[in-house]
Amino acid sequence: MNKVTVIGAGLAGSEAAWQLAQRGIQVELIEMRPEKSSPAHHTADFAELVCSNSLRGDRLENAVGLLKEELRRMGSLILECAEATRVEAGGALAVDRQGFSALVTEKIKNHPNITVVCKEVTQMPEGPVIVATGPLTSDAMSDAIGEYFGHADYLHFFDAAAPLVTAESVDMDLAWWQSRYDRGNADYVNCAMNKEEYEAFIKELISAEEAEVHGFEDKNVFEGCMPVEVMARRGFDTLRYGPLKPVGLVDPKTGKEPYAVVQLRQDNAAKSVYNLVGFQTHLKFGEQKRVFSMIPALRNAEYVRYGVMHRNTFLCSPKLLDRFYADRRNPLVAFAGQMTGVEGYVESAASGFLAAVAMAAKVQGKEPVCFPKETAIGALGLYISDERITDFQPMNVNFSIIAPLEKRIRKKAEKNLAIAQRSLAIIDELLAQGL
């Protein structure tokens, strides 16, 4: 009987276990929670979203939107559960954080081909195995993986999460509902700041006391989850061109574009909790309340979770892994998720999908499907396995890693859409061939 072990029930591990099981493979899914947790997890549910509740843009002109559509067409568990627990977020795909994880957990535990075991793994098992223990891999397992590869091939960076506030504590006399450029259905709460308020906020933000994180330096922070205080230190207007940009928003009280805007996004289906968009931070909890209360609409905000920072570990994948996320020395030992150097929820799920589809083929005596560079899922696998890369860093999916078009299209949106249409035609052909 074909059997594969999957270690870790995060986004990548859950997707991997599901895809293997759907292909008739018996799966033992091993997850250390709730026996042992990590600094960033709050529940025992699978695929817990430890940072934002957004899976980012959902338009085909956006690379992550294309990756989502590829996964949807190929039967992704993560995308199916995300759609079922979707909350309003303009042009993005955001989910009810707890509802999403609960649904993934329910589906995994009820699949007849999946056996869930709750324990911490402290040694690298023999294959067939997919290791998806995530960037917050336990110390013992991290040591085991390091020993397996020879220790020198681990890298790390620091990641941060944004705080959550109750909806009822936001002063709606000083805020309004609107999506940027009026996309969607006015899905964001907008908290305006004038120039004087913004200047005072920045001054306090850059001098606020930070929580101690061993080994932390600004240069070691992943750009995609840059703490708000680190961004502020880069320049007075950095935040106004980043998460506090007012472009595409109009304050109904003045009829004008504000100087700066903090946006809040719905975090659960009940609309009782909102997160501060782009406000990843590692300030001390008391400092978060003090400084963020300088935002007028949040002066009496009630925090249900403060922002936190944690160290993320990832492999130097170009040296170690192939396009199927498998060990170059042993094709029956594969890795998936952020520990491979893909960055983002959807990218993690995509790596779990590809690793599992390839592993299923291997244990069934078939040749794995080689997703080409013209597809987002294929381009991501080819990026993390590109031996020419000398300074490997985690990366979100983007159009620069996907094969360019043969013909030139001047307008960016039209070009990206053409790339997406080409990719989806390839995916549809693979599906027609029995992928």
Buried (B, 14 or more C-beta within 10 A) or exposed (E): EBEBBBBBBBBBBBBBBBBBBBBEBBBBBBBBBEEEBBEBBEBBBBBBBBBBBBBBBBBBBBBBBBBBBBBBBBBBBBBBBBBBBBBBBBBBBBBBBBBBBBBBBEBBEEBEBBBBEBEBBEEBBEBBBBBBBBBBBBEBBBBBBBEBBEEEBBBEBBBBBBBBBEBEBBBEEBBBBBBBEEBBEBBBBBBBBEEEBBBEBBBBBBEBEBBEBEEBEEEBBBEBBBBBBBBBEEEEEBBBEBBBBBEEBBBEEEEEBBBBBBBBBBBBBEEEBBBBBBBBBBBBBEBBBBBBBBBBBBBEBBBBBBBBBBBBBBBBBBBBBBBBBBBEEEBBBBBBBBBBBBBBBBBBBBBBBBBBBBBBBBBEEEEBBEBBBBBBBBBBBBBBBEEEBEEBEBBBBBBEBBBEEEEEEEEEEEBBBBBBEBBBEBBEEBEEEEB
